[in-house]
Amino acid sequence: MQTFFSGASRAPVSMVPNPFSWLLRAVGVAIARLGLISESRARRTAELAWPRILTGIGRMSKSAADVAMVGAALGSAAITGVGYAGPFWGAAFSIGGGLAAGTIALVSQRFSADEIADAGQALRSSAALTVAATLPIAVLFYSHPAALIGLLTDRQAEIAFGADYLRVVAFGVPFAGLNLIGSRALIGADDAYTAMVLRGGGALANIGLNGVFIFGLGWGVVGAGLGTVLSNVVVTTAFVVGLSRGRLPAVGAFPMTVSVRGAYWVRDDCWDIVTIGLPVVGRNSVWTLARFPLLAFMSLFGQPVAAAYIIVRRVFGIMNTPGWGFGLAASSLVGQELGQGRESTAAAYGREITLYSVVMYVMFAGVVCAFAGQIVGVFVDSASDPSVPIAVTMVYVAAAAVIPQGIGATVAGALDATGDTRWPFYSRAVGMLGALPLVYLGATTPLGLYGIYLSLFSETCVPAVVNYLRFRSGKWKAISREYRPDAAD
């Protein structure tokens, strides 16, 4: 069966009634009326961004629900145990997300250039690379969970909780990577809505399964892990069925149909995916790898501070969801313009989407600040818990620190579409290398909690400055020409 893009029979995403999409478009139009961005580009950006932002909110809420539910059922030791397992689970997203950057770059450029068969081939090659890269990680997590968690803490209760959780979620690692590949392929083909329905639905199913497994069956952290695995398996199955058949019951038509019988290894495509994606894997891994010493240093502060930090990281993740939408919208739209050879329009999209995202980050951060106490209360049942006041203060600091993230994440998305993925990796590495000693100094000197506060700004401000200056330099234009469809002729 030939790989092809078909006209979707559903109504356009902009026609789907949704209060959040209306709000996002209204904000974009308001910025456009001030003469800061193009209204037509703002509307197109909003159509791609809002489904991904809602997906991010759903998935980050799922991550927060894992922590909140095990905390309510088992206490703060379970919160820190699951939190210590988080960096290991994040490895799947570091690899899958990196390879998916290559997927969206190739699919978006080939989609806009009407190079139909090549887009499907890129998707198959991405899937094969992802499975090959994540299976060894899954085996390691299953076989040595206690030893891995023990690298971060010596408190036995936390090790036990973290190991139980990690042993179960190991089975979901390859599926989590494949979900990212499928999602990015659809977004590159101008369909963020279907990706949102599948991945957002998976996140909601995960929360429901957690409730049954943790509270109904009393399976604790094992139940939380099992809910994560099952929801990822279901979403992967939905992507495979939908992409291979061109539609999915209750979801509708997909923008492309991809035969599962085609080749999974085409050297040129695999090489392009790896060369584009490897720096992104590195960029994602910077945070994943940094979390290991970061949490080990956090353990030196004691359990109340460690638990507060883990809670705040979940809140930070929700505030960071505009970057999910605007970063991927930038990747898709910049890539599509480059596929048509329109470099100046691609540059305009990069600049304007960045400004748009910063406005949304400020709005999200403001809402979180207004309800900081209530948000922390969702994770910790007792107001007398010593982690509560620490967490509330950290939320305020995180709300300020997340705003530069709007610049760094969105510009990184634009650069991903061009193939210029090294500088976002460098900036992320430098930002995290600055954050780690600040946390350690906070734990071992009178700097105290201020070390944690400063580390949050280090990890967001450095990428914001470096990525913006790199995009402004325009050097990505020459790099992008190496990956455009006509470069393969």
Secondary structure in CASP SS format (residue, H / E / C, confidence):
PFRMAT SS
TARGET T0000
AUTHOR 0000-0000-0000
METHOD secondary structure of the structure
MODEL  1
M C 1.00
Q C 1.00
T C 1.00
F E 1.00
F E 1.00
S C 1.00
G C 1.00
A C 1.00
S C 1.00
R C 1.00
A C 1.00
P C 1.00
V H 1.00
S H 1.00
M H 1.00
V C 1.00
P C 1.00
N C 1.00
P H 1.00
F H 1.00
S H 1.00
W H 1.00
L H 1.00
L H 1.00
R H 1.00
A H 1.00
V H 1.00
G H 1.00
V H 1.00
A H 1.00
I H 1.00
A H 1.00
R H 1.00
L C 1.00
G C 1.00
L C 1.00
I C 1.00
S C 1.00
E H 1.00
S H 1.00
R H 1.00
A H 1.00
R H 1.00
R H 1.00
T H 1.00
A H 1.00
E H 1.00
L H 1.00
A H 1.00
W H 1.00
P H 1.00
R H 1.00
I H 1.00
L H 1.00
T H 1.00
G H 1.00
I H 1.00
G H 1.00
R H 1.00
M H 1.00
S H 1.00
K H 1.00
S H 1.00
A H 1.00
A H 1.00
D H 1.00
V H 1.00
A H 1.00
M H 1.00
V H 1.00
G H 1.00
A H 1.00
A H 1.00
L H 1.00
G C 1.00
S H 1.00
A H 1.00
A H 1.00
I H 1.00
T H 1.00
G H 1.00
V H 1.00
G H 1.00
Y H 1.00
A H 1.00
G H 1.00
P H 1.00
F H 1.00
W H 1.00
G H 1.00
A H 1.00
A H 1.00
F H 1.00
S H 1.00
I H 1.00
G H 1.00
G H 1.00
G H 1.00
L H 1.00
A H 1.00
A H 1.00
G H 1.00
T H 1.00
I H 1.00
A H 1.00
L H 1.00
V H 1.00
S H 1.00
Q H 1.00
R H 1.00
F H 1.00
S H 1.00
A C 1.00
D C 1.00
E C 1.00
I H 1.00
A H 1.00
D H 1.00
A H 1.00
G H 1.00
Q H 1.00
A H 1.00
L H 1.00
R H 1.00
S H 1.00
S H 1.00
A H 1.00
A H 1.00
L H 1.00
T H 1.00
V H 1.00
A H 1.00
A H 1.00
T H 1.00
L H 1.00
P H 1.00
I H 1.00
A H 1.00
V H 1.00
L H 1.00
F H 1.00
Y H 1.00
S H 1.00
H C 1.00
P H 1.00
A H 1.00
A H 1.00
L H 1.00
I H 1.00
G C 1.00
L C 1.00
L C 1.00
T C 1.00
D C 1.00
R C 1.00
Q H 1.00
A H 1.00
E H 1.00
I H 1.00
A H 1.00
F H 1.00
G H 1.00
A H 1.00
D H 1.00
Y H 1.00
L H 1.00
R H 1.00
V H 1.00
V H 1.00
A H 1.00
F H 1.00
G H 1.00
V H 1.00
P H 1.00
F H 1.00
A H 1.00
G H 1.00
L H 1.00
N H 1.00
L H 1.00
I H 1.00
G H 1.00
S H 1.00
R H 1.00
A H 1.00
L H 1.00
I H 1.00
G H 1.00
A C 1.00
D C 1.00
D C 1.00
A H 1.00
Y H 1.00
T H 1.00
A H 1.00
M H 1.00
V H 1.00
L H 1.00
R H 1.00
G H 1.00
G H 1.00
G H 1.00
A H 1.00
L H 1.00
A H 1.00
N H 1.00
I H 1.00
G H 1.00
L H 1.00
N H 1.00
G H 1.00
V H 1.00
F H 1.00
I H 1.00
F H 1.00
G H 1.00
L C 1.00
G C 1.00
W C 1.00
G H 1.00
V H 1.00
V H 1.00
G H 1.00
A H 1.00
G H 1.00
L H 1.00
G H 1.00
T H 1.00
V H 1.00
L H 1.00
S H 1.00
N H 1.00
V H 1.00
V H 1.00
V H 1.00
T H 1.00
T H 1.00
A H 1.00
F H 1.00
V H 1.00
V H 1.00
G H 1.00
L H 1.00
S H 1.00
R H 1.00
G C 1.00
R E 1.00
L E 1.00
P C 1.00
A C 1.00
V C 1.00
G E 1.00
A E 1.00
F C 1.00
P C 1.00
M E 1.00
T E 1.00
V C 1.00
S C 1.00
V C 1.00
R C 1.00
G C 1.00
A C 1.00
Y C 1.00
W C 1.00
V C 1.00
R H 1.00
D H 1.00
D H 1.00
C H 1.00
W H 1.00
D H 1.00
I H 1.00
V H 1.00
T H 1.00
I H 1.00
G H 1.00
L H 1.00
P H 1.00
V H 1.00
V H 1.00
G H 1.00
R H 1.00
N H 1.00
S H 1.00
V H 1.00
W H 1.00
T H 1.00
L H 1.00
A H 1.00
R H 1.00
F H 1.00
P H 1.00
L H 1.00
L H 1.00
A H 1.00
F H 1.00
M H 1.00
S H 1.00
L H 1.00
F C 1.00
G C 1.00
Q H 1.00
P H 1.00
V H 1.00
A H 1.00
A H 1.00
A H 1.00
Y H 1.00
I H 1.00
I H 1.00
V H 1.00
R H 1.00
R H 1.00
V H 1.00
F H 1.00
G H 1.00
I H 1.00
M H 1.00
N C 1.00
T H 1.00
P H 1.00
G H 1.00
W H 1.00
G H 1.00
F H 1.00
G H 1.00
L H 1.00
A H 1.00
A H 1.00
S H 1.00
S H 1.00
L H 1.00
V H 1.00
G H 1.00
Q H 1.00
E H 1.00
L H 1.00
G H 1.00
Q C 1.00
G C 1.00
R C 1.00
E H 1.00
S H 1.00
T H 1.00
A H 1.00
A H 1.00
A H 1.00
Y H 1.00
G H 1.00
R H 1.00
E H 1.00
I H 1.00
T H 1.00
L H 1.00
Y H 1.00
S H 1.00
V H 1.00
V H 1.00
M H 1.00
Y H 1.00
V H 1.00
M H 1.00
F H 1.00
A H 1.00
G H 1.00
V H 1.00
V H 1.00
C H 1.00
A H 1.00
F C 1.00
A H 1.00
G H 1.00
Q H 1.00
I H 1.00
V H 1.00
G H 1.00
V H 1.00
F H 1.00
V C 1.00
D C 1.00
S C 1.00
A C 1.00
S C 1.00
D C 1.00
P C 1.00
S H 1.00
V H 1.00
P H 1.00
I H 1.00
A H 1.00
V H 1.00
T H 1.00
M H 1.00
V H 1.00
Y H 1.00
V H 1.00
A H 1.00
A H 1.00
A H 1.00
A H 1.00
V C 1.00
I H 1.00
P H 1.00
Q H 1.00
G H 1.00
I H 1.00
G H 1.00
A H 1.00
T H 1.00
V H 1.00
A H 1.00
G H 1.00
A H 1.00
L H 1.00
D H 1.00
A H 1.00
T H 1.00
G C 1.00
D C 1.00
T C 1.00
R H 1.00
W H 1.00
P H 1.00
F H 1.00
Y H 1.00
S H 1.00
R H 1.00
A H 1.00
V H 1.00
G H 1.00
M H 1.00
L H 1.00
G H 1.00
A H 1.00
L H 1.00
P H 1.00
L H 1.00
V H 1.00
Y H 1.00
L H 1.00
G H 1.00
A H 1.00
T H 1.00
T C 1.00
P C 1.00
L C 1.00
G C 1.00
L H 1.00
Y H 1.00
G H 1.00
I H 1.00
Y H 1.00
L H 1.00
S H 1.00
L H 1.00
F H 1.00
S H 1.00
E H 1.00
T H 1.00
C H 1.00
V H 1.00
P H 1.00
A H 1.00
V H 1.00
V H 1.00
N H 1.00
Y H 1.00
L H 1.00
R H 1.00
F H 1.00
R H 1.00
S H 1.00
G C 1.00
K C 1.00
W H 1.00
K H 1.00
A H 1.00
I H 1.00
S H 1.00
R C 1.00
E C 1.00
Y C 1.00
R C 1.00
P H 1.00
D H 1.00
A H 1.00
A H 1.00
D C 1.00
END
